[in-house]
Amino acid sequence: MKLPRPEAAQSRGSMILAILFVVFLSLAGMALLTHTLIHQRILSARAKKIAETERIYQELIFYQHQFREKVFGDNLLNIHCPESDYFNLDIFPDVQVNQVLIKNSFSNRIQQQDDYRKIRIIDTIQIHSLKSNYQLKTDVIIDLLSGNIPLHLITFFLQAKIEIPEDIYLKENHIEVKTQGQYLIGDIPVDFDVTGFLADALKIQGNLLSWAEIRKKFGFDISDEPIEKGIYILAEEGRVETIFIQGDLQKLIFSTREGIQEIQFHLGGQCYQLSYQPQEDYFRCWDPQIPVQSVFNQKIIVNGNLWSLEQSQQPAFLESTNIKLLVSGQTVITTSLETQNLDIEKIRLNNLTLIGGTHDLYPTENSQPGVTVDIEGKAIIQATILVQGRFENRSEELEISGSLFAEEVHNQGRMTIHSTGSGFDSGAYFHTGIITLIIDFFIDFIEEVYDV
């Protein structure tokens, strides 16, 4: 028996290795081809998904724009229950367009105040592609006030009838309201109860406000004659309720010093100064009969004109100051009025509420109330301004941080108004009739829905 030659065995081994190598390469190639095909299918599916998702996303953005235009375009003023009478599926039914289906789902949160409600409408909008199972969801938030709305909650309120659209009026008069939706222009009923505010400030009970009651409060002989011009302090039971000025005041100056609020009154060529700590039992003034341990309720009444309202330095007010200033005639603001807010974590509130309005003790033949800002260059007014008359700006650039209500506005420069909360709740005396007002509108989120 002959054994195979080594050369033949080697040849057969090489052939087997070559065949195995070819088979391996073939399998590897097939695997790579399969992987490439799968990868291409994944990329194709991903591209298709991205394209379809982008398509329905654009449809959603367009619908949100239409939704916003409808909400702001419709007149909601006289809809007293908007959460049920307006934001419902009858007003906003399902929409099928461009191979998508759009559905609304409304819910609400309501905070009941004394005479009005804060309403938050949450509209969950779902858009579903009819060509696939792709779906997006978004929450639209609409904040409203409904009822007798306190005037200080409306950033800009012009109580006058205009013949042009509101946005065009604002543009032509160089007025910019920074907070979206928080402006109101129209001949809308308002309760501006200056007499009630004055009676409460002077602690006079009942609905009758007369000079006889005033004289009784300040210890004069009772008659129907007005008291003489001067500055009077109403103090009762350890509290200084009100500073009452009869007649025109030349200057009213605010300043601060080492945690003390200071006020100067210039009347008849003399300067009267008081200082106090807000909400604390510390009060000093020119009358030695007023105890130093008194608490000041920070109400000032000028039964006449105020020819210069100013600050002697910046800041004019402490953070805890909350002054309510009522002027029966004209008020001229001659400097900026600012507060230095040192703690950024605190909620910023205005420290001055300026009220211009007539009452039963102010002669009707006198000029109507009004507020004029007469400052060169740029002016900053941090205050709530409520004037039952004309507001005039003579500054080149006026920035109001707070709110403004007026029956007439005359703007000679540029005016910007952005909302800041008020330290004084005006709702008991100064509010609208029963209306509904949108104060904010925003998109909370947009996300893809996967469990469909």
Number of C-alpha atoms within 10 A of each C-alpha: 3 4 5 8 8 8 9 10 11 11 11 11 12 12 12 12 12 12 12 12 12 12 12 12 12 12 12 12 12 12 12 12 12 12 12 12 12 12 12 12 12 12 12 12 12 12 12 12 15 11 12 17 19 12 15 22 19 12 19 22 13 12 16 16 12 11 14 15 11 12 16 13 9 9 11 18 15 13 17 17 16 19 19 13 11 16 20 16 13 9 9 15 12 15 12 14 10 10 13 19 17 21 17 20 16 17 13 15 11 14 10 10 11 10 14 19 18 18 22 20 20 22 20 18 20 21 25 22 20 14 9 12 12 19 23 19 18 22 20 20 18 19 19 22 24 25 23 22 26 21 25 27 24 24 27 27 22 20 20 14 12 12 7 9 9 14 12 10 14 15 10 9 16 15 18 16 18 14 16 14 18 20 22 18 18 14 12 16 12 16 15 22 15 20 18 21 17 22 19 14 20 23 16 17 11 9 9 12 18 16 17 16 20 22 17 13 15 15 9 12 11 14 14 12 12 14 17 9 15 13 17 15 17 16 21 12 8 14 17 19 22 24 20 20 21 18 20 21 24 17 20 21 19 21 22 20 13 6 13 16 21 20 19 18 19 18 19 12 6 9 13 14 15 14 19 24 19 21 14 11 15 16 21 18 17 11 11 8 8 18 17 14 14 22 21 24 18 19 19 20 21 21 22 24 23 22 18 21 20 19 22 16 16 14 18 26 29 23 20 15 21 21 21 20 19 25 25 30 24 24 26 19 23 19 21 24 26 24 22 11 15 9 9 7 7 9 9 16 23 26 26 26 25 20 25 27 22 26 17 14 15 15 13 10 6 12 14 16 21 26 26 20 22 18 19 13 11 15 24 16 21 27 25 31 24 26 26 22 20 19 25 18 21 18 21 16 19 25 18 23 21 27 28 26 25 21 19 18 19 12 20 15 17 17 21 15 22 19 24 21 19 21 20 16 14 19 19 15 17 21 23 20 14 18 19 25 25 22 19 15 18 12 13 11 11 17 12 14 15 9 7 7
